[in-house]
């Protein structure tokens, strides 16, 4: 989310077209885009020689905003633009000085503010000036249900493809750490067989170590279809390696699905397009909800949600006397019977 509807892609497209703003305030909990935009700006404005003379990278713990502004008011020596990048800007507090600067910034400087793990205080007087006069981008963490679509879109931009199962497998295993996801995707792209343009579950298993048969995606698939044998086989596999398959994460995956299934039951229009839009899920996963609704009606779904809350507390140590593997087996029995 960003000022005037700007997205990270909008900002990167502007930079690619040679359009630069005098002040960038990049803030939020998703550091990937903050770092990407900052490095892209620096590399687009300065070559390696110019960086020695016209780039200042400072850290919030070492300076005040007033001192950063003094650097920003200086003129470039070799390049057309001087670049000042304040990292860990959340360690600074005197943002009233930035509000004064953005009203009349130095046109020969690009000032980049990297404010991670939160945002500037939008209740302060300085906020309206900063929002009005600087490019403000709020980089938020993607929700778990957004990750498979993001992965598919990113891979498509690279001229490759990945199916819904594979993108969900990656998202489920890695979580919403975009930097780590990007690293794993790059690894997969490099190891693609010559002539292949599709990332498959087999390739993910071989190169990343995620089992294409024993994972939360396949466990949920077994629950959806009431395949008791398959579900217990996966639970047995998890029992052999509990550290790599934490129960709390498995329960979170189930809770997300069954919460969505409850919503699905109340939809009057259950066409694939509507379900995809309303639940915020990839189009290809809609059939999982169609299948689940045949086995789990609204009442049973509500009971499962309550059950998952109870077992979530138990796996975190609240009143539990069993191992995680025993808890999972009991949970599966109570869900599917």
Residue pairs with C-beta under 8 A, 6 or more apart in sequence:
1 7
1 138
1 140
2 8
2 10
2 11
2 135
2 136
2 137
2 138
3 131
3 135
3 136
3 137
6 135
6 137
8 33
8 36
8 37
8 137
8 139
11 24
11 37
11 135
11 137
12 36
12 37
12 40
14 20
14 21
15 37
15 40
15 41
15 44
16 44
18 44
20 41
20 44
20 45
20 81
20 110
21 110
21 134
21 135
22 102
22 105
22 106
22 107
22 109
22 110
22 111
22 134
23 98
23 101
23 102
23 105
23 110
23 111
23 113
23 133
23 134
23 135
24 37
24 38
24 41
24 110
24 111
24 112
24 113
24 134
24 135
24 137
25 113
25 115
25 120
25 130
25 134
25 135
25 136
25 137
26 33
26 34
26 37
26 38
26 112
26 113
26 114
26 115
26 137
26 139
27 34
27 89
27 113
27 114
27 115
27 116
27 118
27 119
27 120
27 136
27 137
27 138
27 139
28 34
28 115
28 116
28 118
28 119
28 137
28 138
28 139
28 140
28 141
29 116
29 117
29 118
29 139
29 140
29 141
30 139
30 140
30 141
30 142
30 178
31 116
31 117
31 139
31 179
32 139
32 178
32 179
32 182
33 137
33 139
33 178
34 114
34 115
34 116
34 139
35 114
35 179
37 137
38 85
38 87
38 112
38 114
41 83
41 110
41 112
42 51
42 55
42 83
42 85
42 112
45 79
45 80
45 81
45 83
45 110
46 54
46 55
46 79
46 81
46 83
47 79
49 78
50 78
50 79
53 76
53 77
53 78
53 79
54 76
54 77
54 78
54 79
54 81
54 82
54 83
55 82
55 83
55 84
55 85
56 71
56 82
56 83
56 84
56 85
57 85
57 87
58 67
58 68
58 71
58 84
58 85
58 86
58 87
59 86
59 87
59 88
59 91
60 86
60 87
60 88
60 89
60 90
60 91
60 92
61 88
61 91
63 86
63 92
64 92
64 94
64 97
65 86
65 92
65 93
65 94
65 95
65 97
65 98
66 94
66 97
68 84
68 86
68 92
68 98
68 111
69 97
69 98
69 100
69 101
71 84
72 82
72 84
72 101
72 105
72 106
72 109
72 111
73 106
73 109
74 82
74 106
74 109
75 82
75 106
75 108
75 109
76 82
76 108
76 109
80 108
81 108
81 109
81 110
82 106
82 108
82 109
82 110
83 109
83 110
83 112
84 109
84 110
84 111
84 112
85 112
85 114
86 92
86 111
86 112
86 113
86 114
87 114
88 114
88 116
89 113
89 114
89 115
89 116
90 115
90 116
90 117
90 118
95 120
95 124
95 126
95 130
96 124
96 125
96 126
98 113
98 126
98 130
98 134
99 125
99 126
99 127
99 129
99 130
100 129
101 111
102 129
102 130
102 133
102 134
103 129
103 133
105 111
105 133
113 134
119 138
120 126
120 127
120 130
121 127
122 131
130 136
141 176
142 150
142 176
142 178
143 176
143 280
144 171
144 175
144 176
144 256
145 256
145 260
145 279
145 280
145 281
146 280
147 167
147 170
147 171
147 176
147 181
148 164
148 167
148 168
148 170
148 171
148 282
148 285
149 167
149 282
150 178
151 162
151 167
151 170
151 171
151 181
151 185
152 161
152 162
152 164
152 167
152 282
154 182
154 185
155 161
155 162
155 167
155 185
155 199
158 189
159 197
160 189
160 192
160 197
160 198
160 199
161 197
161 198
161 199
162 198
162 199
163 198
163 200
163 284
164 282
164 284
164 285
165 201
165 217
166 199
166 200
166 201
166 204
167 282
168 217
168 282
168 285
169 201
169 204
169 210
169 212
169 215
169 217
170 181
170 184
170 185
170 204
170 208
170 210
171 181
172 215
172 216
172 217
172 253
173 208
173 210
173 215
174 180
174 181
174 184
184 208
187 207
187 208
188 199
188 203
188 204
188 207
188 208
189 199
191 203
191 206
191 207
192 199
192 203
201 212
202 212
204 210
204 212
205 211
205 212
211 237
212 218
213 234
214 233
214 234
214 237
214 238
215 234
216 249
216 250
216 253
217 253
218 230
218 234
219 231
219 234
219 235
219 250
219 253
220 253
220 254
220 257
220 288
221 227
221 230
221 288
222 228
222 230
222 231
222 234
223 231
223 254
223 292
223 332
223 335
223 336
224 288
224 291
224 292
224 295
225 291
225 295
226 295
226 336
228 332
228 336
231 332
231 336
232 329
232 332
235 325
235 328
235 329
235 332
237 245
238 245
238 247
238 250
238 325
238 328
239 325
239 328
242 323
242 324
242 325
246 324
247 311
247 315
247 324
247 327
247 328
248 312
248 315
248 316
250 328
251 308
251 311
251 312
251 315
251 331
252 312
254 304
254 308
254 335
255 305
255 308
255 309
255 312
257 288
257 292
258 296
258 301
258 304
258 305
258 308
259 305
260 279
260 281
260 289
261 289
261 292
261 293
261 296
261 301
262 298
262 301
262 302
262 305
263 278
263 279
264 270
264 275
264 279
264 289
264 292
264 293
265 293
265 297
265 298
265 301
266 298
267 274
267 275
267 278
270 290
272 283
272 286
272 287
273 283
275 281
275 286
275 289
276 282
276 283
276 285
276 286
279 289
281 289
296 304
304 335
307 331
307 334
307 335
308 331
311 327
311 330
311 331
313 319
314 320
314 322
314 327
315 324
315 327
320 327
322 330
